[in-house]
Amino acid sequence: MPVEAYEPPYRVAVFTTVRTQEQSGYGETDARMEELVRDVPGPRGVTTAG
């Protein structure tokens, strides 16, 4: 079922990473990025792939 559209303007933030064998700091950085996005008024969600 279709969902109601949100009013413009639309904003998208895309963060990409190249992961290596040594993952030092990755978890902490990921958690901090999610905190920052959630503080922006009107976020609709956070999606990760990989």
SERO-4910 file (N, C-alpha, C, O; in steps of 0.05 Angstrom, whole numbers):
BEGIN
 pado doro    nc1    nc2    nc3   cac1   cac2   cac3    cc1    cc2    cc3    oc1    oc2    oc3
  Met    A     17    -24      0      0      0      0     18     25      0     37     26     16
  Pro    A     13     44    -17     29     69    -18     27     84      8      7     83     22
  Val    A     48     99     15     49    116     38     47    145     29     54    152      7
  Glu    A     37    161     47     34    190     41     62    202     37     80    197     52
  Ala    A     64    219     17     90    233     11     95    255     31     76    268     41
  Tyr    A    120    260     37    128    282     54    131    307     37    138    306     14
  Glu    A    127    330     50    130    356     36    160    361     31    177    356     48
  Pro    A    167    372      7    195    380      2    202    403     21    184    416     31
  Pro    A    227    410     25    250    398     11    258    371     23    254    366     47
  Tyr    A    269    354      6    279    328     15    309    330     19    323    344      4
  Arg    A    319    316     38    348    315     43    356    286     47    342    270     60
  Val    A    379    280     36    390    253     39    419    256     47    434    272     35
  Ala    A    428    240     66    456    239     73    465    211     68    454    191     79
  Val    A    486    208     53    498    182     46    526    181     56    542    198     49
  Phe    A    532    161     72    559    158     82    569    131     72    556    110     76
  Thr    A    593    130     60    604    105     50    631    101     64    645    119     72
  Thr    A    638     76     67    663     68     79    675     46     63    661     30     50
  Val    A    701     44     65    716     21     54    727      6     78    745     15     91
  Arg    A    715    -17     83    724    -32    107    748    -49    100    751    -60     78
  Thr    A    765    -51    120    789    -67    117    790    -89    139    771    -90    155
  Gln    A    810   -105    138    812   -126    159    814   -114    187    802   -125    206
  Glu    A    828    -92    189    831    -79    215    809    -59    219    809    -38    206
  Gln    A    790    -65    236    765    -49    239    766    -29    262    745    -21    272
  Ser    A    790    -20    269    793     -2    292    776     23    289    779     38    270
  Gly    A    758     27    309    742     51    310    717     50    293    701     69    294
  Tyr    A    713     30    277    690     29    259    664     30    275    646     46    269
  Gly    A    661     13    295    636     11    311    629     38    324    606     46    325
  Glu    A    649     50    336    645     76    349    637     98    330    619    114    335
  Thr    A    650     98    306    643    118    286    615    114    276    600    133    272
  Asp    A    608     89    271    581     82    261    560     91    282    540    104    274
  Ala    A    564     85    307    545     93    328    543    124    329    521    134    333
  Arg    A    565    138    327    565    167    329    550    179    305    535    198    308
  Met    A    554    168    281    540    178    257    510    175    261    495    193    254
  Glu    A    501    152    271    472    148    276    462    168    296    440    178    293
  Glu    A    477    174    317    469    195    337    465    222    324    444    235    328
  Leu    A    484    229    307    482    255    294    458    257    275    444    278    274
  Val    A    453    236    260    430    236    242    404    237    257    385    251    249
  Arg    A    402    223    279    377    223    295    371    250    307    348    256    314
  Asp    A    391    267    311    387    294    322    376    314    302    368    336    309
  Val    A    377    307    276    367    325    255    337    323    255    326    301    255
  Pro    A    323    346    256    294    345    256    283    330    231    291    335    209
  Gly    A    264    312    237    250    298    215    263    275    202    256    268    180
  Pro    A    283    261    215    295    238    201    274    216    198    257    212    215
  Arg    A    276    202    176    256    181    170    268    153    175    253    134    176
  Gly    A    294    152    179    306    126    184    335    125    177    346    143    164
  Val    A    348    103    186    376     98    180    377     70    168    366     51    179
  Thr    A    390     68    145    392     42    132    422     36    128    437     53    120
  Thr    A    429     11    134    456      2    129    456    -22    111    436    -37    111
  Ala    A    476    -25     95    479    -48     78    506    -60     81    526    -46     87
  Gly    A    508    -85     77    535    -97     77    536   -120     94    557   -132     97
***
